[in-house]
Amino acid sequence: MKQVEPHVFLLARPAINDEGLAAYLRAVGATGWGTDAPSGAEKLVEVAGRSCYRSFEPGLNPNVTRIREGSKTYLENILNVKHGSVIEHASWTFAFFNVSRVFTHELVRHRAGTAISQESLRFVRLTEVGMWVPPEIRDNPEALAIFEEAVAKTEEAQQRLAEVLGIEGRPFHEKKVLTSAMRRVAPDGVATTIIWTANARTLRWVIEARTEPGAEVEIRMVFGKVADIMKKEAPHLFGDFTPIPLPDGTCQWKPEHSKV
Ligand SMILES: Cc1cc2nc3c(=O)[nH]c(=O)nc-3n(C[C@H](O)[C@H](O)[C@H](O)COP(=O)(O)OP(=O)(O)OC[C@H]3O[C@@H](n4cnc5c(N)ncnc54)[C@H](O)[C@@H]3O)c2cc1C
């Protein structure tokens, strides 16, 4: 058994196409508009929101005589009035690496606003089994010994099945069928990878739901890392999240504006 730690890698973030945005602002008559948004994501969400009422400057729409100035004030109001569809324009992509299938089963329950690519255990054959060991087991030598023994037996079963089924040297499509059959004795805790894209609305909700004290410790730990990243990535979209330390060393990330 190889002990592993879950990692979160941010792979992609929104970027503004300056040329296209300038052309749109010219078309709508808002050439003087600018923003102090700290990121492309926040700029994109602000443009999308302001386009609804043409509230780039007073008078552009004769019904609008006053506008909210500045990225922070503007986006704070979006969150406050729960105009959540506007923040769906900005998406980020993460690699969750060395997470368990326990984690991925829970993650994929969040359907709205996501895209998912998961490592296939039909194609990727298990040899050494990577495991993140929960603290309750890691800190109890007797429990850890039982845990390690069970994983070692799984690894042995994978090796013996590979031998008995004669997997080596077969064509790729046959290996796939056999690998898929063999994975049925893989443990739920096996370390794997999932690539996950989510928009700001989804991210806010999943951080809130999956860091609450009742959530499973691994997903809380991972979404604590995501919250930390997002607060720095887009402070005006995630700045209202506060970490509240929990007894197990993780944090609940509580937003001022719940489920936008
Ligand atoms: C602490 C905790 C414990 C859990 N325990 C269990 C458990 O024991 N068993 C179990 O099966 N699951 C459990 N879950 C999973 C939970 O039931 C949800 O499936 C999961 O959190 C996904 O959240 P969501 O339903 O908000 O969906 P998301 O896909 O995250 O959607 C976000 C929001 O969009 C809206 N939405 C999405 N899809 C629809 C739709 N089809 N129709 C209408 N509105 C929609 C809803 O407002 C929804 O809240 C648990 C979750 C947590 C956080």
The ligand as an ORCA input file, in Angstrom:
! r2SCAN-3c Opt
* xyz 0 1
  C     -23.373     16.309      4.436
  C     -23.991     15.572      3.297
  C     -24.513     14.301      3.473
  C     -25.102     13.593      2.413
  N     -25.611     12.339      2.623
  C     -26.193     11.667      1.597
  C     -26.746     10.360      1.783
  O     -26.700      9.799      2.860
  N     -27.294      9.720      0.708
  C     -27.361     10.313     -0.515
  O     -27.882      9.707     -1.449
  N     -26.852     11.547     -0.713
  C     -26.275     12.236      0.311
  N     -25.763     13.476      0.085
  C     -25.830     14.036     -1.283
  C     -27.006     15.033     -1.432
  O     -28.224     14.389     -1.220
  C     -26.969     15.667     -2.844
  O     -27.215     14.656     -3.799
  C     -25.667     16.332     -3.167
  O     -25.224     17.115     -2.092
  C     -25.847     17.167     -4.436
  O     -26.404     18.413     -4.103
  P     -27.659     19.074     -4.815
  O     -28.824     18.170     -4.727
  O     -27.785     20.434     -4.218
  O     -27.316     19.079     -6.354
  P     -26.414     20.027     -7.307
  O     -26.228     19.298     -8.570
  O     -25.182     20.486     -6.553
  O     -27.354     21.213     -7.659
  C     -27.327     22.499     -7.089
  C     -28.738     22.999     -6.949
  O     -29.372     23.095     -8.234
  C     -30.744     22.745     -8.112
  N     -30.981     21.516     -8.889
  C     -30.046     20.638     -9.366
  N     -30.612     19.639    -10.039
  C     -31.941     19.859     -9.999
  C     -33.064     19.146    -10.488
  N     -32.916     18.015    -11.179
  N     -34.266     19.639    -10.230
  C     -34.433     20.792     -9.544
  N     -33.411     21.519     -9.031
  C     -32.178     21.066     -9.260
  C     -31.019     22.517     -6.637
  O     -31.424     23.719     -6.040
  C     -29.661     22.087     -6.125
  O     -29.464     22.255     -4.735
  C     -25.161     14.202      1.123
  C     -24.652     15.479      0.944
  C     -24.066     16.174      1.996
  C     -23.501     17.564      1.749
*
